[in-house]
């Protein structure tokens, strides 16, 4: 989203549209688990790989996930001194500077990698009331990684990272605006965020087993103020301040990679997640009080502390009775305890008077727990064709909703699912052509559905049922050395059932899940010649999607086209890029607030030049 400052995403129809409970997708960056979608701010300047595992992941990773895992790994230290620099500039004063330094001062024993990034751009929006562009962004991020190998059996990684964002206001424009990048807000708000994280990974390997311990801590803070009425009138402002501290410990013991017929893994996981909100709510001006029939102007605020402790043990075994056949069985038990303290009050403007708006909560708690099995069968048909089938249990714990305005919806139940998947992975023509196909279906019990209130600040979580079915197809071809074609297609039918909105008594059966396009596709062609020419053209397509449970706020199908050309020599490259070439207008997030439908829009056409060098 251009100015939403909350990253919405989904895998196979499940994501973080309900941002109050646990995310359906788990993110790991160098073994550090990330807990909250609004805090996804990691630095990718020294990226080594991104691995996406679709479907429930409960028997290999410490934190469970019902939709999938995204694991991001940064580059390891170089064997010799290496310095990398990159810089870019584009329209709207877009700038990007990256720097990395790496070396192994004690060969095969001690190495390090340092990286840092600065990015920024001026605002894409023109504010006619303030007479200036708004929505500017600037951010710094850095990462340090130390690798110590005191002996061949030991690998010790120490990672630390930090980031700082200082941006303009999160901006929402009217949903059906003919000129969404021209606004008339009376207030230019703020968005500040910072985070820091530390992780210690210790690995011990012998011919008989491998032991891995990962200890991680991450702190994140976010503060925003925005013009919630999105008009030139001084009516309401939305204030939000959050901070989160996540401490986790994971321990895995497993057979070495060299094991052939039999592989096993045992693990344990602990996580303490503390999420605090300090002064979140709506500020009503006197004009707003008069217009909405409120007795007083002031700040309708909520402060809360939501803590969750999670304990889990998990394991998996793989057995190969014959060379082409592999059988896998896994099991996880997870238990969690949630605690909530909350105070809601209305602070009268220009007065010390404070009026409670809901009974205070102090130490309310809830316990959850579930067994999560997984079974899979893999069969290597021949050297080119690999087939698999799996059944796995998906799970999100129940909890306490700090934004609930009703006592009977304070708690929500566990969300569970069975996930069935069939797939083929094939390679042809000496690996010059690969084609993969996956079919899946996923009935969900007690789906945790987020229902926004009239002010879009407080929200209810109710349990319903849902069903998800779909397919994924991937193709990659290399007809000539240096020339690559990639294509991907995903289709998902994700719908609610047994769903009633208790705020409106509306029947939601058959409605599609929010933020789940019915299809997505991508096509890309890339050529890198021996003489140094580089070119890439990509086409991304998105089917229609909805932003609310009632399926009233809809984004129709749209396409994006990006291109990049450049010249490379030795370890240096110069590139010219253009993203969203046809300047497509599309909505990335939407909500209704105080009778208005508001939307956050995607980035317009951006063009620029970038230089990269490594020496």
C-alpha positions in Angstrom: 0.0 0.0 0.0 1.2 3.5 -0.9 0.4 5.1 2.4 -1.4 2.5 4.5 1.7 1.4 6.5 0.3 -2.0 7.1 1.3 -4.8 4.8 -1.7 -6.9 3.8 -0.9 -10.3 2.2 -2.3 -13.8 1.9 -1.1 -17.3 1.0 -3.9 -19.5 -0.5 -6.6 -17.1 0.7 -5.4 -16.8 4.3 -3.4 -13.8 5.6 -3.5 -11.0 8.1 -6.8 -9.3 7.2 -7.6 -10.0 10.8 -4.6 -8.2 12.3 -5.6 -8.6 15.9 -5.0 -12.3 16.3 -2.0 -14.4 15.3 -0.9 -14.0 11.7 -1.8 -16.9 9.4 1.7 -16.4 7.7 4.9 -16.7 9.7 7.9 -14.6 8.7 11.5 -15.4 9.6 14.4 -13.2 8.9 17.7 -14.8 9.7 15.8 -17.0 12.2 14.1 -14.0 13.9 10.3 -14.5 14.0 8.2 -11.5 13.0 4.9 -11.2 14.8 2.8 -8.3 13.4 2.2 -7.2 9.8 2.6 -3.5 10.6 6.2 -4.2 11.7 7.5 -5.9 8.5 10.4 -3.5 7.9 13.4 -5.8 7.4 16.4 -4.7 5.3 16.7 -6.8 2.1 19.8 -5.1 0.7 22.1 -8.2 1.2 19.5 -10.8 0.4 20.7 -14.4 -0.2 17.3 -16.2 -0.7 13.6 -16.1 0.1 11.9 -19.4 0.7 8.1 -19.6 0.6 6.5 -22.8 2.0 2.7 -22.9 1.4 0.2 -24.6 3.6 0.4 -25.3 7.4 4.0 -25.5 8.8 3.8 -27.0 12.2 6.4 -29.7 12.4 9.5 -28.0 11.1 9.4 -24.5 12.5 9.1 -23.2 16.0 6.2 -20.9 15.4 3.2 -22.6 13.8 1.4 -21.1 10.8 -1.9 -22.1 9.1 -1.2 -20.5 5.7 2.6 -20.8 5.2 6.1 -19.6 6.1 8.2 -16.9 4.4 11.9 -17.4 5.4 14.3 -14.7 4.4 18.1 -15.3 4.7 20.8 -12.7 4.3 24.1 -13.4 2.6 26.8 -15.1 4.7 30.2 -13.4 5.3 32.6 -13.4 2.3 35.9 -15.2 2.5 37.8 -12.1 1.5 37.2 -8.4 2.0 34.1 -7.4 0.0 32.5 -4.0 -0.3 29.1 -3.5 -2.0 27.6 -0.2 -2.9 24.4 0.7 -4.7 22.6 3.9 -5.4 19.4 4.9 -7.2 17.3 7.9 -8.1 13.9 8.3 -9.6 10.9 10.5 -10.0 9.4 12.2 -6.9 12.9 12.6 -5.6 13.1 8.8 -4.9 16.5 7.9 -3.6 18.1 4.6 -2.5 21.5 4.1 -1.0 22.9 0.7 0.0 26.3 -0.2 1.5 27.7 -3.5 2.7 31.1 -4.7 4.0 32.1 -8.3 4.6 35.2 -10.3 5.4 36.5 -13.3 7.2 39.5 -11.9 9.2 40.2 -15.4 10.7 39.9 -17.8 7.8 37.4 -20.6 8.4 36.8 -19.3 11.9 35.4 -15.8 12.2 33.6 -13.7 9.7 31.2 -10.8 9.6 28.8 -8.9 7.3 27.5 -5.4 7.8 24.8 -3.8 5.7 22.8 -0.6 5.7 20.1 1.0 3.5 18.5 4.4 3.2 15.4 4.9 1.1 13.1 7.8 0.7 10.8 9.7 -1.7 8.7 12.9 -1.8 4.9 12.6 -1.5 2.9 11.2 -4.4 -0.3 13.0 -3.2 -1.1 16.6 -3.8 -3.0 18.2 -0.9 -5.1 21.1 -2.3 -5.9 22.5 1.2 -2.3 22.6 2.5 -0.9 23.5 -1.0 1.9 20.9 -0.9 2.7 17.3 -1.7 2.2 14.9 1.1 2.9 11.2 1.9 6.7 11.5 1.9 8.8 8.6 3.2 12.3 8.1 4.5 13.8 5.1 6.3 17.1 3.8 7.6 17.8 0.2 8.3 20.9 -1.8 9.1 22.0 -5.3 9.9 25.1 -6.9 11.4 26.0 -10.6 11.3 28.9 -12.3 13.0 29.7 -16.0 12.3 32.1 -17.9 14.5 33.2 -21.5 13.8 35.5 -22.4 16.7 35.6 -26.0 15.4 34.2 -28.1 12.5 31.3 -29.2 14.7 30.2 -25.7 15.9 28.5 -22.9 14.0 27.6 -19.8 16.0 25.7 -16.9 14.3 25.0 -13.6 16.1 22.6 -11.2 14.2 21.5 -7.7 15.1 19.3 -5.3 13.1 17.7 -2.0 13.5 15.4 0.3 11.5 13.9 3.8 11.7 11.1 5.2 9.7 10.1 8.9 9.6 7.3 9.4 7.1 4.3 11.5 6.3 0.8 10.6 7.3 -0.9 7.3 6.4 -3.2 8.6 3.7 -6.7 7.2 2.7 -8.6 8.9 -0.1 -12.3 8.5 -1.0 -12.9 5.0 -2.4 -14.4 6.1 -5.7 -12.3 9.2 -6.2 -11.7 10.1 -9.8 -8.4 11.6 -8.8 -7.2 9.5 -5.9 -3.7 11.1 -5.7 -5.3 14.6 -5.2 -6.7 15.0 -1.7 -8.1 17.9 0.4 -7.2 16.9 3.9 -6.9 19.6 6.5 -4.3 17.8 8.5 -0.9 16.3 7.5 -0.2 13.7 10.1 2.8 11.6 11.0 4.1 8.1 10.9 7.1 7.1 13.0 8.4 3.6 13.6 11.5 1.9 14.8 12.6 -1.6 15.6 15.6 -3.5 16.8 16.3 -7.3 16.9 18.9 -9.7 18.1 19.3 -13.4 17.5 21.8 -16.0 18.6 21.9 -19.2 16.6 24.1 -22.1 17.8 24.5 -25.2 15.7 26.3 -28.4 16.7 26.8 -31.1 14.1 28.1 -34.7 14.4 27.8 -37.7 12.1 25.0 -38.9 14.3 22.8 -35.8 14.9 22.5 -32.0 14.5 21.4 -29.7 17.3 20.2 -26.1 16.7 19.3 -23.5 19.2 17.8 -20.1 18.2 17.3 -17.4 20.8 15.7 -14.2 19.5 14.3 -10.9 20.7 12.6 -8.2 18.7 11.2 -4.8 19.7 9.0 -2.7 17.5 7.3 0.6 17.9 4.8 2.4 15.7 3.1 5.8 16.1 0.7 7.4 13.6 -1.7 10.3 13.3 -4.0 10.8 10.3 -6.9 12.8 9.0 -9.6 10.1 9.6 -12.4 12.0 8.0 -10.3 12.5 4.8 -11.9 16.0 4.1 -11.0 19.6 4.3 -13.1 20.0 7.5 -11.4 19.6 10.9 -13.5 16.8 12.1 -11.7 13.7 13.4 -8.2 12.5 13.7 -7.1 8.9 14.3 -4.2 8.3 16.7 -2.5 5.0 17.1 0.6 4.0 19.1 1.8 0.4 19.4 4.8 -1.4 20.6 5.6 -5.1 20.7 8.3 -7.2 22.2 8.7 -10.8 21.1 11.2 -13.1 22.9 11.5 -16.7 21.6 13.6 -19.8 22.2 13.7 -22.7 19.7 15.6 -26.0 20.1 15.8 -28.6 17.4 17.5 -32.0 17.4 17.6 -33.9 14.1 19.3 -36.5 12.0 22.1 -35.3 9.7 21.3 -34.5 6.1 23.4 -37.5 5.0 20.8 -39.9 6.5 19.2 -41.9 3.7 16.4 -44.2 4.5 15.3 -42.6 7.8 15.3 -39.0 8.9 13.9 -37.5 12.1 13.5 -34.2 13.9 12.4 -33.2 17.4 11.9 -29.6 18.5 10.6 -27.4 21.3 9.5 -23.8 21.2 8.7 -21.0 23.6 7.5 -17.5 22.8 6.6 -14.5 24.9 4.7 -11.8 22.9 3.8 -8.5 24.6 1.8 -6.0 22.6 0.9 -2.6 24.1 -1.3 0.1 22.8 -1.0 3.5 24.4 -3.5 6.2 23.4 -5.2 4.6 20.4 -8.5 6.1 19.2 -10.4 9.0 17.7 -10.1 12.7 18.4 -13.4 14.5 17.8 -13.3 18.3 17.2 -16.1 20.6 18.4 -17.3 20.7 14.8 -17.4 16.9 14.7 -19.3 16.8 18.0 -21.9 19.1 16.6 -22.2 17.2 13.3 -22.4 13.7 14.9 -24.6 14.7 17.8 -21.9 14.1 20.5 -22.3 15.9 23.8 -18.6 16.9 24.0 -15.5 17.2 21.9 -12.5 15.2 23.0 -10.3 12.0 22.6 -12.0 8.6 22.7 -9.0 6.5 23.6 -8.2 3.0 24.6 -5.0 1.7 26.3 -4.3 -2.0 26.6 -1.7 -4.6 27.1 -2.1 -8.0 25.5 0.3 -10.7 26.4 0.6 -14.2 25.0 2.8 -17.1 26.0 3.2 -20.0 23.7 4.7 -23.4 24.4 5.1 -26.1 21.7 6.8 -29.5 21.1 6.9 -30.9 17.6 8.5 -33.7 15.7 8.7 -35.3 12.2 10.0 -38.6 10.8 10.7 -39.5 7.2 11.0 -43.1 6.1 12.0 -44.4 2.6 11.0 -48.1 2.4 12.0 -48.1 -1.3 14.1 -45.7 -3.3 11.2 -43.8 -5.0 8.8 -43.8 -2.0 9.1 -41.5 1.0 6.6 -41.5 3.9 6.4 -38.6 6.3 4.6 -38.3 9.6 4.6 -35.3 12.0 2.9 -34.1 15.1 2.9 -30.9 17.1 1.3 -30.0 20.4 0.9 -26.3 21.1 -0.5 -24.5 24.1 -0.9 -20.8 24.8 -2.1 -18.4 27.4 -3.4 -14.9 26.6 -3.9 -12.1 29.1 -5.5 -8.8 28.6 -5.7 -5.5 30.6 -7.6 -2.6 29.1 -8.9 0.8 30.0 -11.2 2.9 27.7 -12.2 6.5 28.4 -13.2 9.7 26.8 -11.0 12.7 27.6 -13.0 15.9 27.3 -11.2 18.6 25.2 -9.7 21.5 27.1 -10.7 19.8 30.4 -9.1 17.4 32.9 -12.4 15.5 32.9 -12.1 11.9 31.8 -15.2 9.6 31.4 -14.9 5.8 31.3 -16.5 4.4 28.2 -16.3 0.7 29.1 -15.6 -1.3 32.3 -11.9 -1.7 32.8 -10.3 -5.2 32.3 -7.4 -6.4 34.5 -5.7 -9.7 33.9 -8.5 -11.4 31.9 -7.0 -14.7 30.6 -7.7 -17.5 28.2 -5.9 -20.9 27.6 -5.8 -22.7 24.3 -4.2 -25.9 23.1 -4.3 -28.3 20.1 -2.7 -31.4 18.6 -1.6 -30.8 15.0 -0.8 -33.9 12.9 0.7 -34.1 9.4 1.0 -37.0 6.9 2.6 -37.0 3.5 3.6 -39.4 0.7 6.2 -38.6 -1.9 6.9 -40.7 -5.0 9.7 -40.2 -7.5 8.1 -41.5 -10.6 11.3 -41.2 -12.6 14.2 -38.7 -12.9 11.9 -36.1 -14.3 8.6 -36.5 -12.4 8.0 -36.2 -8.6 4.5 -36.6 -7.1 3.3 -36.0 -3.6 0.2 -35.9 -1.4 -0.3 -34.5 2.1 -2.8 -34.0 4.9 -2.1 -31.5 7.6 -3.9 -29.7 10.4 -3.9 -25.9 10.4 -4.4 -23.9 13.6 -4.7 -20.4 15.0 -5.2 -20.1 18.8 -8.1 -18.4 20.3 -7.7 -15.3 22.2 -8.9 -12.0 23.7 -9.8 -9.1 21.5 -8.6 -5.8 22.9 -10.7 -3.8 20.4 -14.0 -5.5 21.3 -16.8 -3.1 22.4 -19.1 -5.9 23.6 -18.5 -8.2 26.6 -19.9 -11.2 24.8 -17.4 -11.0 22.0 -14.3 -10.4 24.1 -13.1 -14.0 23.5 -12.8 -15.8 20.2 -12.4 -19.5 19.6 -9.6 -21.5 18.1 -9.5 -21.7 14.3 -8.7 -25.2 12.9 -8.6 -26.7 9.5 -7.7 -29.8 7.5 -5.5 -29.1 4.5 -5.4 -31.6 1.6 -2.9 -31.2 -1.2 -1.8 -33.1 -4.3 1.1 -32.0 -6.5 3.5 -32.8 -9.3 7.0 -31.4 -9.8 8.6 -32.0 -13.2 11.8 -31.2 -15.1 12.5 -31.7 -18.8 15.2 -31.1 -21.4 18.2 -31.4 -19.1 16.5 -29.1 -16.6 15.9 -26.4 -19.2 12.2 -26.7 -18.5 10.4 -27.1 -15.1 6.7 -27.3 -14.5 5.0 -27.7 -11.1 1.3 -28.1 -10.3 -0.5 -28.2 -6.9 -4.1 -28.7 -6.1 -5.5 -28.0 -2.6 -8.6 -27.8 -0.5 -9.0 -26.5 3.0 -12.2 -26.6 5.1 -11.9 -24.3 8.1 -13.8 -24.6 11.4 -14.3 -21.5 13.5 -12.6 -19.1 11.1 -11.7 -15.9 12.9 -13.5 -13.1 11.1 -12.7 -9.5 11.9 -15.7 -7.1 11.8 -14.9 -3.4 11.8 -17.2 -1.1 13.8 -18.6 2.2 12.5 -15.5 4.2 13.5 -13.1 1.6 12.0 -11.1 1.6 15.3 -12.9 -0.9 17.5 -13.5 -4.3 15.9 -15.2 -7.5 16.8 -13.9 -11.0 16.1 -16.5 -13.7 15.5 -16.1 -17.3 14.6 -17.6 -18.7 11.3 -16.7 -21.5 8.9 -14.9 -21.2 5.6 -13.8 -23.3 2.7 -10.8 -22.7 0.4 -9.9 -24.6 -2.8 -7.5 -23.8 -5.5 -4.6 -24.6 -7.7 -1.1 -23.3 -8.4 0.9 -23.7 -11.6 4.6 -22.7 -12.1 6.7 -22.8 -15.3 10.3 -21.9 -15.9 12.1 -22.3 -19.2 15.7 -21.6 -20.3 15.7 -22.1 -24.1 19.1 -20.4 -24.5 21.9 -19.6 -22.2 21.1 -16.3 -20.5 17.5 -16.3 -21.6 14.9 -17.2 -18.9 11.1 -17.3 -19.1 9.0 -17.7 -15.9 5.3 -18.0 -15.5 2.9 -18.6 -12.6 -0.8 -18.9 -12.1 -2.8 -19.2 -8.9 -6.5 -19.6 -8.5 -8.3 -19.7 -5.1 -12.0 -19.9 -4.2 -12.1 -18.8 -0.5 -15.6 -18.3 1.0 -17.4 -18.0 4.3 -20.2 -20.2 5.6 -22.2 -20.3 8.8 -21.3 -16.6 9.2 -23.5 -13.9 10.7 -22.4 -10.3 11.4 -23.8 -9.7 15.0 -23.5 -6.0 14.5 -25.9 -5.9 11.6 -27.4 -9.4 11.6 -26.3 -9.7 8.0 -25.9 -13.2 6.6 -22.4 -13.6 5.1 -22.7 -17.1 3.8 -21.0 -17.5 0.4 -19.1 -14.2 0.7 -15.4 -14.3 -0.3 -12.7 -13.9 2.3 -11.1 -10.4 2.4 -7.8 -9.7 0.7 -7.9 -12.9 -1.3 -7.9 -12.3 -5.1 -9.6 -15.0 -7.0 -6.6 -15.4 -9.3 -3.1 -14.1 -9.7 -0.6 -14.6 -12.5 2.9 -13.5 -13.5 4.8 -13.6 -16.7 8.5 -12.6 -17.0 11.2 -12.7 -19.6 14.8 -11.9 -18.7 18.0 -11.9 -20.8 21.6 -11.5 -19.7 24.1 -11.5 -22.6 27.8 -12.4 -22.3 28.5 -8.9 -23.7 26.9 -7.3 -20.6 23.4 -6.4 -21.8 20.6 -7.1 -19.2 16.9 -6.8 -19.8 13.8 -7.9 -17.9 10.1 -7.4 -18.7 7.4 -8.7 -16.3 3.6 -8.7 -16.3 1.6 -9.2 -13.0 -2.1 -9.8 -13.0 -4.6 -9.8 -10.1 -8.2 -10.9 -10.1 -11.0 -9.2 -8.2 -10.8 -9.0 -4.4 -12.8 -7.6 -1.6 -11.7 -5.7 1.5 -14.7 -6.4 3.8 -16.7 -9.3 5.0 -19.9 -7.9 3.3 -18.1 -8.0 -0.1 -19.2 -4.4 -0.7 -15.7 -2.8 -1.0 -14.3 -4.3 -4.2 -11.2 -4.0 -6.3 -11.7 -5.2 -9.8 -9.1 -7.2 -11.8 -6.0 -5.2 -12.8 -2.6 -5.6 -14.4 0.9 -4.2 -13.7 3.8 -4.1 -16.1 7.4 -3.5 -15.0 10.6 -3.3 -17.1 14.3 -3.0 -16.5 17.3 -2.7 -18.8 21.0 -2.3 -18.0 24.6 -2.9 -18.8 26.9 -5.0 -16.6 30.7 -5.4 -16.6 33.0 -7.0 -14.0 31.1 -6.6 -10.7 29.2 -3.4 -11.7 25.9 -2.8 -13.3 23.9 0.3 -14.4 20.1 -0.1 -14.8 17.1 1.9 -15.8 13.8 0.8 -14.5 10.1 1.6 -14.8 7.4 0.1 -12.5 3.7 0.3 -13.2 4.5 1.5 -16.7 0.9 2.2 -17.6 0.2 4.1 -14.4 -2.6 1.8 -13.3 -4.7 3.0 -10.3 -5.5 0.2 -7.9 -6.6 -0.1 -4.3 -4.4 -2.0 -1.8 -6.5 -1.5 1.3 -9.9 -0.2 2.1 -12.3 0.4 5.1 -15.4 2.3 6.1 -15.2 4.9 8.7 -18.0 7.1 10.1 -20.1 6.5 7.0 -17.3 7.1 4.5 -15.6 4.5 2.2 -11.9 5.1 2.2 -9.0 3.5 0.3 -5.3 3.4 0.1 -3.9 3.3 -3.4 -0.9 1.5 -4.9 2.2 3.3 -6.2 1.8 5.1 -9.5 4.3 5.0 -12.4 7.9 5.2 -11.0 11.0 5.4 -13.1 14.6 5.7 -12.2 18.2 4.6 -12.5 20.3 2.4 -10.3 24.0 1.6 -10.1 25.4 -1.4 -8.3 29.0 -2.4 -7.7 30.8 -5.0 -5.6 34.5 -5.1 -5.1 
